[in-house]
């Protein structure tokens, strides 16, 4: 059985994701096999917040070159989690602003 920490791998900290924090939207890298229900339950368990919606994105690996050799970066899955209005903010992101 998967734990919440197997589903949520890490937060994604970029300029675009930090702008969305004002709208109570947070971006995480999640396990490729995780579905929206598992992601919602994991976020609520780890951070103690109420989740309104979860949107997921499958990101393909980009082609990269190193001299004559070429390959791909690893593919991953992102989740954009929106919290309810009465929910408290997630501290990991609040300390980055």
C-alpha positions as semicolon CSV with decimal commas, in nm:
position;residue;x (nm);y (nm);z (nm)
1;X;0,000;0,000;0,000
2;X;0,125;0,347;-0,090
3;X;0,181;0,607;0,178
4;X;0,117;0,979;0,125
5;X;0,491;1,034;0,084
6;X;0,504;0,778;-0,199
7;X;0,240;0,978;-0,389
8;X;0,377;1,332;-0,335
9;X;0,742;1,339;-0,443
10;X;0,838;1,709;-0,411
11;X;0,702;2,062;-0,446
12;X;0,779;2,245;-0,770
13;X;0,923;2,589;-0,696
14;X;0,927;2,810;-1,007
15;X;0,828;3,169;-1,078
16;X;0,502;3,058;-1,236
17;X;0,410;2,829;-0,948
18;X;0,492;3,101;-0,693
19;X;0,255;3,345;-0,867
20;X;-0,026;3,089;-0,835
21;X;0,019;3,072;-0,455
22;X;-0,184;3,395;-0,426
23;X;-0,483;3,205;-0,572
24;X;-0,422;2,912;-0,330
25;X;-0,285;2,691;-0,608
26;X;0,018;2,475;-0,533
27;X;0,224;2,260;-0,773
28;X;0,377;1,924;-0,682
29;X;0,559;1,647;-0,863
30;X;0,367;1,327;-0,800
31;X;0,410;0,957;-0,873
32;X;0,329;0,868;-1,235
33;X;0,082;0,602;-1,120
34;X;-0,107;0,833;-0,879
35;X;-0,460;0,940;-0,959
36;X;-0,644;1,257;-0,851
37;X;-0,815;1,093;-0,554
38;X;-0,485;0,960;-0,414
39;X;-0,322;1,301;-0,465
40;X;-0,608;1,478;-0,282
41;X;-0,591;1,237;0,013
42;X;-0,210;1,264;0,034
43;X;-0,212;1,647;0,036
44;X;-0,484;1,657;0,302
45;X;-0,295;1,404;0,516
46;X;0,052;1,562;0,488
47;X;-0,037;1,930;0,519
48;X;-0,372;1,919;0,705
49;X;-0,558;2,135;0,450
50;X;-0,885;2,105;0,252
51;X;-0,843;2,047;-0,123
52;X;-1,099;2,192;-0,365
53;X;-0,964;2,050;-0,692
54;X;-0,670;1,861;-0,842
55;X;-0,548;1,897;-1,201
56;X;-0,276;1,667;-1,334
57;X;-0,031;1,704;-1,622
58;X;0,191;1,436;-1,776
59;X;0,518;1,603;-1,879
60;X;0,720;1,428;-2,149
61;X;1,098;1,416;-2,124
62;X;1,290;1,671;-2,329
63;X;1,563;1,573;-2,571
64;X;1,905;1,680;-2,442
65;X;2,248;1,661;-2,601
66;X;2,588;1,625;-2,442
67;X;2,841;1,650;-2,722
68;X;2,767;1,380;-2,979
69;X;2,547;1,183;-2,740
70;X;2,178;1,255;-2,709
71;X;1,909;1,133;-2,475
72;X;1,595;1,235;-2,293
73;X;1,528;1,375;-1,949
74;X;1,291;1,166;-1,740
75;X;0,917;1,207;-1,786
76;X;0,717;1,311;-1,481
77;X;0,369;1,396;-1,360
78;X;0,271;1,730;-1,207
79;X;-0,034;1,807;-0,995
80;X;-0,183;2,153;-0,949
81;X;-0,375;2,151;-0,622
82;X;-0,628;2,424;-0,539
83;X;-0,728;2,471;-0,175
84;X;-1,062;2,589;-0,040
85;X;-1,102;2,951;0,070
86;X;-1,123;2,864;0,441
87;X;-0,817;2,637;0,429
88;X;-0,484;2,743;0,578
89;X;-0,188;2,798;0,338
90;X;0,089;2,540;0,292
91;X;0,398;2,654;0,484
92;X;0,653;2,512;0,239
93;X;0,544;2,761;-0,026
94;X;0,475;3,052;0,209
95;X;0,836;3,056;0,329
96;X;0,958;3,090;-0,034
97;X;0,776;3,417;-0,104
